[in-house]
Amino acid sequence: MDPRVSKGEGKDPVARVGIASVASAAWIGSAIDWYDFFLASFTAALIWPGLYFKFLSGPIALVISTLSTVVIGYIARPIGSIVFGHFGDKMGRKVSLVVNMILAGISMFGVAFLPTYAAIGLYAPALLILLRFVFGLSLGGEYGGAQSLITEFLGESRWRGFWNSVIASALPTGIVLSSIGYLLTLKFVGSSALAVNGWRYPFIAGGAAIVVGIVLRYYIAETPLFQGIKSKGKVERVPIAAMFKEVRWLLMPLCLLNTAGLAITLLAGNGPYPIALMRVSGLTFTEILYAIALGYVVATGYSILSGFISDLIGRKRMFIIGSVIAGAGVYPALLLLHTGHFPYAVAGQALGTLIFLGTTPILGAWYQEVFPTRYRYTGSGFCFNVSSLVGTLLASLAGGYGITVSHGVANALPYLTAVGISGALISLASAIAVPETRGSRLKE
């Protein structure tokens, strides 16, 4: 049946609407989110310091570029999750998801055409930071909305972990696509042109993809579970207030669960620091991009596998196993990335993405099953983005300090390892405090 005409009747949402259509609409926004994440990480590490932060020099330029352009987006995301979650829980998932993609498209095109420091001076970095903030604000509403969309069409399906992890697989897939985008740009314009204006083309392509995502989401139906509470008059007046009132003591661990996910990604995956580490170790732009693309192809498999296993053994057990594995993989990953040899860099990337084997992909179903429909969009988006911000700040500030005092990223491996393990321990401790939800009935 066409999802545009689904009215929410019947007992099985999956039977009424093509789940592949819903998954596609939910998946594309998350893919663009992480597509942009890698573009920002790559350019913040290798290109933006010279174009927008030319008034700085040495390791401090890399650190400031990372903090101001990558971290600022994650500071904005909890705010965006509250704003878009509010409207998503009051007006519907579809409307909020379309609007946040429109705002994201405006921001991405803005970055693509932004003049450099040489052209407009300090206005250039200021506008870059503002546009990155706007992008973070808009995509703060992406996670909660995309995961709510797929969950509320699945209803009581026993495979919620699998399908939510399919949406989560958009994260590594987005990174693969952005790597391919830069590889194509390198092929056609060369490394010299890439560092001048060629880096803008992948951002333009991302903006075009957002247009496709807007169209897909426009033609999808509202979820039957939201329609259900709306018809009963159970829509929350202030969803964020209801969340704080009812969830209470669980909010702290829920808001720390994804600490490892972002910290380890920034430190040993595709963040600015591991990219800079591969570069100073002698790898070319092309080799770095290929290593990341191949590593995150493996991560896509990790993601879907972990969601499937969580449907068999439980969210909590799989997440705890994944946190231990991810923490143990940080140091070996950094060592491999530091060798300066391409095959080892690929292996390092595969190790650095172990967070997708049991941590980040599990959160989709886990958050959705913890929160009721009345504030599911707000609650899942807020907790995911706050925990992502904690992981980002931990990696960026502590990692940046380690790079600064070590006089370069190549000397900072012990600092980066300690920070990554700390993130894994925080996620592990938080997971112990959150109840198991596999097989639970979704609450109104």
Buried (B, 14 or more C-beta within 10 A) or exposed (E): EEBEEBEBEEEEBBEBBBBEBBBBBBBBBBBBBBBBBBBBBBBBBBBBBBBBBBEBEEBBBBBBBBBBBBBBBBBBBBBBBBBBBBBBBBBBBBBBBBBBBBBBBBBBBBBBEBBBBEEEEEEBBEBBBBBBBBBBBBBBBBBBBBBBBBBBBBBEBEBBBBBBBBBBBBBBBBBBBBBBBBBBBBEEBEEEBBBBEBBBBBBBBBBEBBEEBBEBBBEBBBBBBBBBBBEEEEBBEBBBEBBBEEBEEBBEBBBBBBBBBBBBBBBBBBBBBBBBBBBBBEBEBBBBBBBBBBBBBBBBBBBBBBBBBBBEEBBBBBBBBBBBBBBBBBBBBBBBBBBBBBEBBBBBBBBBBBBBBBBBBBBBBBBBBBBBBBBBBBBBBBBBBBBBBBBBBBBBBBBBBBBBEBEBBBBBBEBBBBBBBBBBBBBBEBBEBBEEBBEEEBEE
